[in-house]
Amino acid sequence: MHELKVRGVLLGDDHEPETSKLSIKLKLKSKFAPINPLKTRRWWNWIAYAFFSRRARACTSLKSPALMRIGSMSIEDMEGFAAVVNSDHPEEELFDRPRGLIKPRDATLKRGAPIRWKFTDEGEPNLEWDPIKFDYAIPFVRTFSDDGSSTWVDAIVPGLGRCKVQRDNLEFQTADGNVSR
């Protein structure tokens, strides 16, 4: 499965909400190509974020995710996995982004808001690709690495993974149940 599809599945709400046990048998080896250590580390980091991070444990009904029969996991893979699992800011760890001045927050992205979803190898938005838009609001968007002033904000959009969205198109839920921007 292509990495973008896997990220979407791991971040989407495609699983049964009442699922409490999950076992994963993962093979990151190809008989047609050599193992790419950078790619395997990214995969392990995504698995750490989706199933084992503090955020995942707080937001899921999964009580006992388990990794079974791991064929290969390098020391670098283990270090990256552990860094994501143990981080108070796993999104920033996952994408190697600096700590934001504002803590990561959950928001709803307004209907029709542009989403920059394609990035360069350096991790910057690829402006040669047009932003995508949806005809509906998108809940459960997670902002991170937020400096508090930039027009475009790093966010994890369910089903898409890391994106950049405009701050003005986000509605944040406050502790008292009100909406803030």
C-alpha positions in Angstrom: 0.0 0.0 0.0 1.4 3.5 -0.9 2.6 5.6 2.0 0.0 8.4 1.5 -2.9 5.8 1.6 -1.5 4.2 4.8 -1.3 7.7 6.4 -4.8 8.4 5.5 -6.1 5.1 6.8 -4.1 5.5 10.1 -5.4 9.0 10.6 -8.9 8.5 9.2 -12.0 7.3 11.0 -12.2 4.2 8.8 -12.1 1.7 11.7 -15.0 0.5 13.8 -15.3 2.9 16.8 -16.0 0.0 19.2 -12.8 -1.9 18.3 -10.8 -2.5 21.5 -8.2 -5.0 20.3 -6.0 -4.7 17.3 -3.1 -6.9 16.1 -0.8 -5.8 13.3 1.5 -8.1 11.3 3.8 -5.8 9.4 6.3 -6.6 6.7 8.4 -3.6 5.5 10.6 -5.7 3.3 10.2 -6.0 -0.5 11.5 -8.9 -2.6 11.8 -6.4 -5.5 13.7 -3.5 -3.9 16.2 -3.0 -1.1 14.9 -1.6 2.2 15.0 2.2 2.4 15.9 3.1 6.0 14.3 6.6 5.8 11.0 5.1 4.5 10.9 2.4 7.2 11.5 4.9 9.9 8.6 7.1 8.6 6.3 4.0 8.6 7.3 3.1 12.2 6.7 6.7 13.3 3.3 6.7 11.7 2.4 3.4 13.5 3.7 4.9 16.8 1.5 8.0 16.3 -1.6 6.2 15.1 -1.7 3.5 17.8 0.7 4.1 20.6 1.1 7.9 21.1 -0.4 9.7 24.1 -2.8 11.4 21.7 -3.9 8.0 20.2 -4.4 6.5 23.6 -6.6 9.5 24.7 -8.7 9.4 21.5 -9.4 5.8 20.8 -11.3 2.8 22.1 -8.3 0.6 21.4 -7.1 -0.8 24.7 -4.5 -3.3 23.6 -2.9 -2.7 20.2 -0.2 -5.2 19.6 2.6 -5.6 17.0 3.1 -9.2 16.1 6.0 -11.0 14.4 8.1 -7.9 13.6 10.4 -9.0 10.8 12.9 -6.1 11.0 13.2 -2.9 13.0 16.5 -1.0 13.1 17.8 0.9 16.1 16.9 4.1 14.2 13.4 2.8 13.7 13.1 2.0 17.5 14.5 5.4 18.5 12.0 7.2 16.2 9.1 5.0 17.4 10.0 5.7 21.1 10.4 9.4 20.5 6.8 9.6 19.1 5.3 7.4 21.7 6.9 9.3 24.6 6.4 12.9 23.3 4.0 15.4 24.8 3.8 16.8 21.2 3.9 13.7 19.0 2.8 15.6 15.8 5.9 17.7 16.0 8.0 14.7 16.6 6.4 12.8 13.7 7.0 15.6 11.2 10.3 16.9 12.7 8.8 20.3 13.2 9.7 22.9 15.9 7.7 23.3 19.0 5.0 25.8 18.6 4.2 28.8 20.8 0.7 27.5 21.0 0.0 24.0 22.2 -1.5 21.5 19.6 -5.3 22.0 19.4 -8.3 20.3 17.8 -10.4 22.3 15.4 -13.0 22.0 12.7 -11.9 23.2 9.3 -14.6 25.3 7.6 -16.4 24.1 4.4 -14.5 25.1 1.2 -11.3 26.0 3.0 -8.1 25.5 0.9 -5.8 22.7 2.1 -2.2 22.4 1.0 -1.6 18.7 1.1 1.5 18.2 -1.1 5.0 18.8 0.3 8.6 19.0 -1.0 11.3 16.7 0.2 12.3 19.5 2.6 8.9 19.5 4.2 7.6 22.7 2.7 4.3 23.0 0.9 4.7 22.3 -2.8 3.0 25.3 -4.4 3.0 23.7 -7.9 0.1 21.7 -6.6 -3.3 23.4 -6.2 -4.8 23.3 -2.8 -7.8 20.9 -2.4 -11.2 22.0 -1.0 -14.1 20.0 0.3 -17.8 20.9 0.2 -18.2 20.2 3.9 -16.5 21.1 7.2 -13.9 18.7 8.4 -13.9 18.0 12.2 -11.0 16.6 14.3 -8.3 18.6 12.5 -5.2 18.8 14.8 -3.0 21.9 14.6 0.7 21.7 15.7 3.9 23.7 15.5 1.8 26.8 15.6 3.7 30.1 16.0 0.4 31.9 16.7 0.7 34.4 13.8 1.3 32.7 10.5 -1.5 32.7 8.0 -1.0 29.0 7.2 -0.8 26.5 10.1 0.5 23.0 10.2 -2.3 20.5 10.8 -3.2 16.9 10.6 -6.3 16.5 8.5 -8.1 13.1 9.0 -7.7 11.0 5.9 -5.0 13.2 4.4 -2.2 13.4 7.0 0.0 16.5 7.4 -1.4 19.6 5.6 -1.2 23.4 5.8 -4.5 25.2 6.4 -5.4 28.8 6.9 -5.8 30.0 10.5 -8.9 32.0 9.6 -10.6 28.8 8.4 -10.2 27.0 11.7 -12.8 26.9 14.5 -11.4 25.7 17.8 -13.5 24.2 20.6 -12.8 25.8 24.0 -13.0 24.0 27.3 -16.3 25.6 28.0 -17.8 24.3 24.8 -17.7 27.6 22.9 -16.0 28.1 19.5 -12.9 30.3 19.2 -10.7 31.2 16.2 
